[in-house]
Amino acid sequence: MEKILVLAHTEADGTLSKPALEVIEGARALSGDLVLGLVGEKVGPLGGVNKVFVVEGPEFAQGRYATDAAAAEAICRAAGASIVMAQGTSRWMRALPGVAQRLNGRTDTHVMAFNGGCATRWFYRQRIEAVLTRGERPWFLLLDSGLPYKEREGEAAVERVAVNLPPLRTRVSGFAVPKTEQQTIRPDAELLLVAGAGWTKKQKDGQAHVEEAAKLILGFLAASRASLGSSKSLVDLSGEGQAVLPFLSHLNQVGQTGATPRHPKGLATCCHGEEPHVVGWRFIQERRAINLDANCGWSRGKADVLYVADAFEVMAKLNQMLGG
Ligand SMILES: Cc1cc2nc3c(=O)[nH]c(=O)nc-3n(C[C@H](O)[C@H](O)[C@H](O)COP(=O)(O)OP(=O)(O)OC[C@H]3O[C@@H](n4cnc5c(N)ncnc54)[C@H](O)[C@@H]3O)c2cc1C
């Protein structure tokens, strides 16, 4: 039987992130001896596993290759696991391939699912799905997704692992992050609002109304705290020198060559609902769309509700109702 270790690090506020907990949940569904490895300044107890290996201390609060790799290596050696699973955070993506090298193991990144023997991942921008297996151990799997986490009763046996750190040359002096009102991608939001290229197209008066579109979209995001997604056509416009919505980038793009976000609800506006876009909605449970065209892609079984209406009018009314 495989011995499975799930590695997780705490976030800036000392808690484990939702995706990190989801990897733990995914590992629980596998048959194997499951242990956890937690790294952070101070980590809390977690129920529902046999054993937790803990590396704690102020040096481990921030992401840094030297400390993250040393902590993960010490835990992997103490746990003696054959499979090591972790969320594909920037910290683990940077440190774990090096740890696999130190332990003569192998790493696979962007893993979507793991059934205990085979890992599944996409290649070539989600056009080819591959199922991989490896003979080498330890096998490190950096996952892009997991299962919804459920809390468990009970306390696991905790083993504190000592780490011999090398001299530290990297000092974390702070973070540079965009202002919150500019932060339009909110993975934990209840709702995804998708903006399509229709927002920039000529409307019934023969004119484009890009400024008004920007005001309506940003007003809705501020009032609803929704996350903002986009179609490829809309984010590509900036490269084509057309009038664009300045707060959108390719990071907002949802679809085959974009992101596959996981919000409970989605509302598409001025977006045609073509297949390469809608494949990015596969984890969105309740889907609605607003389009002038009753024959758009959303009407072909891709949305639960299609409002055949002018999105400028609907969003203005919605913002008014939300007090925006
Ligand atoms: C290999 C490949 C990969 C691709 N990957 C992606 C991807 O990852 N993501 C992606 O999005 N696309 C992707 N595409 C492109 C995709 O096929 C579509 O071209 C794109 O999604 C269309 O964007 P859109 O719906 O915003 O624009 P359009 O097709 O221009 O549609 C605009 C819509 O807005 C509506 N509209 C206009 N004004 C209003 C109004 N006032 N009120 C309501 N509705 C209005 C129109 O009726 C129209 O339906 C890919 C294509 C290929 C070939």
The ligand as an ORCA input file, in Angstrom:
! r2SCAN-3c Opt
* xyz 0 1
  C      -8.630     27.053    -30.317
  C      -9.560     28.097    -29.763
  C      -9.538     28.368    -28.415
  C     -10.398     29.328    -27.880
  N     -10.373     29.553    -26.543
  C     -11.268     30.420    -26.003
  C     -11.304     30.662    -24.590
  O     -10.522     30.118    -23.825
  N     -12.226     31.521    -24.117
  C     -13.113     32.196    -24.933
  O     -13.935     32.968    -24.429
  N     -13.078     31.997    -26.254
  C     -12.176     31.138    -26.814
  N     -12.150     30.982    -28.165
  C     -12.962     31.900    -28.983
  C     -14.429     31.531    -29.041
  O     -14.635     30.558    -30.024
  C     -15.267     32.770    -29.364
  O     -14.738     33.407    -30.505
  C     -15.329     33.812    -28.237
  O     -15.660     33.202    -27.024
  C     -16.391     34.846    -28.605
  O     -16.389     35.867    -27.656
  P     -17.695     36.691    -27.333
  O     -18.838     35.768    -27.137
  O     -17.378     37.646    -26.231
  O     -17.871     37.624    -28.637
  P     -18.892     37.584    -29.848
  O     -18.899     36.245    -30.494
  O     -18.552     38.775    -30.662
  O     -20.310     37.778    -29.165
  C     -20.774     38.984    -28.649
  C     -22.173     38.737    -28.159
  O     -22.635     39.904    -27.508
  C     -24.028     40.014    -27.758
  N     -24.420     41.407    -27.491
  C     -24.021     42.535    -28.126
  N     -24.579     43.608    -27.545
  C     -25.382     43.152    -26.537
  C     -26.223     43.771    -25.578
  N     -26.391     45.099    -25.547
  N     -26.874     42.998    -24.679
  C     -26.723     41.634    -24.705
  N     -25.961     41.005    -25.602
  C     -25.282     41.755    -26.505
  C     -24.183     39.590    -29.198
  O     -25.525     39.170    -29.472
  C     -23.168     38.442    -29.288
  O     -23.808     37.203    -29.040
  C     -11.293     30.031    -28.719
  C     -11.317     29.743    -30.086
  C     -10.456     28.792    -30.614
  C     -10.508     28.516    -32.079
*
